[in-house]
Amino acid sequence: MDPSTVPLEFLKNNIMLVAVAGISGAMLVWPYLRRGTGGPWVSTLEATQMMNRDDALVLDVREPVEFSSGHLLGAKNVPLANLQARAGELDKYKSKPVIVNCTDGSRASKAATLLRASGFSNVVNLSGGFAGWQQAGLPVVK
């Protein structure tokens, strides 16, 4: 057997093993790639400190129905679908820290990107979103 064909032969004979290894590797890397989008993320502890020390705005980008079922204390609700049109309402917070949250963090990263493009200088996402906040046993307003 020619030594240069050994890797190719291994791949042919073990295609399922190679596929499983590739997929599991991608699954391990995905959370880190996702976290990189939408800018920096903060834990519930860091968010609490920012709210107490820095008077950070908590911006909840969930729909009003979701917001009314429970939200962080002092949170302002501007649904992601309306954020661009209503960004002017938030202009007074451009120089303040803004903590963006949604149910699990997926909408928050889009909102944070949009806010940064609108000139907000200190925007962070709440890691785990509202679900993570509740899991940590932190207070919720209903």
C-alpha positions in Angstrom: 0.0 0.0 0.0 1.3 3.4 -1.0 1.9 5.6 2.2 0.3 8.6 0.5 -3.1 6.9 0.2 -3.3 5.8 3.8 -5.2 8.9 5.1 -7.6 8.7 2.1 -8.2 5.0 2.8 -8.8 5.7 6.5 -11.4 8.3 5.6 -13.2 6.0 3.2 -13.3 3.2 5.7 -14.4 5.3 8.7 -16.6 8.0 7.1 -19.2 7.8 9.9 -16.5 8.1 12.6 -15.1 11.1 10.9 -18.6 12.7 10.5 -19.4 12.2 14.2 -16.1 13.7 15.2 -16.7 16.7 13.0 -20.3 17.3 14.1 -19.4 17.0 17.8 -16.5 19.3 17.4 -18.8 21.9 15.7 -21.3 21.5 18.5 -18.5 22.3 21.1 -17.4 25.4 19.2 -20.9 26.8 18.4 -21.6 28.4 21.8 -18.3 30.3 21.6 -19.0 31.5 18.1 -22.6 32.5 19.0 -21.4 34.4 22.1 -19.0 36.4 19.8 -22.0 37.8 18.0 -23.8 40.8 19.3 -20.9 42.0 21.3 -20.0 41.4 25.0 -22.1 39.3 27.3 -22.5 39.7 31.0 -23.5 37.2 33.7 -26.5 37.8 36.0 -24.0 38.9 38.7 -22.3 41.4 36.5 -25.7 42.7 35.3 -26.9 43.2 38.8 -23.7 45.1 39.6 -24.2 47.3 36.5 -27.8 48.0 37.5 -26.9 48.9 41.1 -23.5 50.7 40.6 -23.8 52.2 37.1 -27.6 52.8 36.9 -27.6 50.7 33.7 -30.8 50.7 31.5 -32.2 47.2 31.2 -33.8 46.9 27.8 -36.1 44.0 27.3 -36.6 43.3 23.6 -39.3 40.6 24.0 -42.9 41.0 22.8 -45.3 42.8 25.2 -47.1 39.6 26.1 -43.8 38.0 27.2 -42.8 41.1 29.1 -46.1 41.3 31.0 -45.7 37.7 32.2 -42.5 38.7 34.0 -39.4 41.0 33.6 -36.4 42.4 35.4 -37.0 45.2 37.8 -36.9 48.6 36.1 -36.7 47.1 32.6 -37.9 49.1 29.6 -39.8 47.1 27.0 -39.1 47.8 23.3 -39.7 44.8 21.1 -37.0 43.9 18.7 -39.4 44.4 15.7 -39.9 48.0 16.9 -36.4 48.8 18.1 -35.2 50.7 15.0 -38.3 52.8 14.8 -38.2 53.6 18.6 -34.5 54.0 19.0 -35.0 57.8 19.4 -36.8 57.1 22.7 -33.5 55.7 24.0 -31.2 58.5 22.9 -30.8 59.8 26.5 -29.2 56.4 27.4 -26.5 56.5 24.6 -23.7 57.3 27.1 -25.0 55.0 29.8 -24.6 51.2 30.1 -27.4 49.3 28.4 -28.1 45.7 29.3 -30.2 44.0 26.6 -32.2 40.9 27.3 -34.8 38.6 25.7 -35.9 35.1 26.6 -32.6 33.3 25.9 -30.3 35.8 24.3 -30.9 35.3 20.6 -32.9 38.5 20.0 -30.8 40.5 22.4 -27.7 40.0 20.3 -29.5 41.4 17.2 -30.8 44.3 19.3 -27.3 45.0 20.7 -25.8 45.1 17.2 -28.6 47.5 16.1 -28.0 49.8 19.1 -24.3 50.0 18.6 -24.9 50.9 15.0 -27.2 53.7 16.3 -24.4 55.2 18.4 -24.8 53.5 21.8 -21.4 53.1 23.3 -21.8 50.6 26.1 -24.2 47.8 25.2 -24.0 44.3 26.6 -26.2 41.2 26.4 -27.5 39.4 29.4 -26.1 35.9 29.2 -28.9 33.3 29.3 -31.5 36.1 28.9 -34.6 36.2 31.1 -34.5 32.4 31.5 -31.0 32.6 32.9 -32.1 35.4 35.3 -34.9 33.2 36.6 -32.7 30.2 36.9 -30.3 32.2 39.1 -33.3 32.9 41.4 -33.1 36.7 40.9 -36.2 38.9 41.5 -38.8 39.3 38.7 -41.6 41.8 38.4 -44.9 40.5 37.2 
